[in-house]
Amino acid sequence: MLCPRLIALAGVAEDLRDFVQVGVVDEEPLDGAPAGICLLSESRAELGEGFVGVLGVLKDFRGRGLAQLLLRRAFVHYRERGRTAIALGVDATNTTGAVALYEKVGMSPALVFEVYEHDLG
């Protein structure tokens, strides 16, 4: 079962039925919820790649290496299935340290989007 609190943390609004859960970190669970979760998608399988759809660690558990552990489990999961690469999407302006984490585990930007907006209020 997917943890609603972690899904909300990741801001996921899409249907999660097709995701594979490769990691749940239950270290010192908070109110019975796991500390972190990683959900993988097969959306890039035809390209021979894997995709991390959701990676989340509850705020109280950040800074302990849990997200790195979950990402490395994802790498192993896809390597064992013969995939040649793994991707994910990130808002480069987020303040959680996600970009530094991805770079620390050897990931690098492959495609960068700029989004422009105008306040209509």
Residue, then its C-alpha position, 0 to 999 in steps of 0.5 A: m500500500l502506498c503511503p498517502r503522506l509520502i505521496a502528498l509530500a511528492g506532490v503526486a496527482e497522477d494515477l499510481r497503479d502502474f508504479v513499482q515500489v522498490g524501496v520503503v525505508d521504515e527506520e523509526p516510523l513516524d505515526g506508522a508511516p515509512a520514513g521514505i519511499c521510491l516508486l518507479s515507472e515503466s514509462r521509458a521501458e521502450l527506450g531501454e531506460g528506467f524512470v523514478g516517478v516518486l522519491g520522497v523522504l519525510k522532513d523529519f528523516r532528511g539528511r540521513g542518506l535515505a533518499q540516496l539509499l532509495l535511489r541506489r536501490a532503483f539503480v540496481h532494480y533497473r540494471e538487473r533488468g538490462r536498462t541502460a539509463i535511469a531518469l527523473g524529473v526535478d524542479a531545480t529551484n526546490t529547496t530540499g537539496a534534491v539536485a545536489l543529491y542527484e549529482k552526488v549519486g552520479m546523475s546529471p541534467a539531460l534536458v532542461f526546461e524553462v517555464y515562464e509565467h505571468d501573474l494575472g491577478 
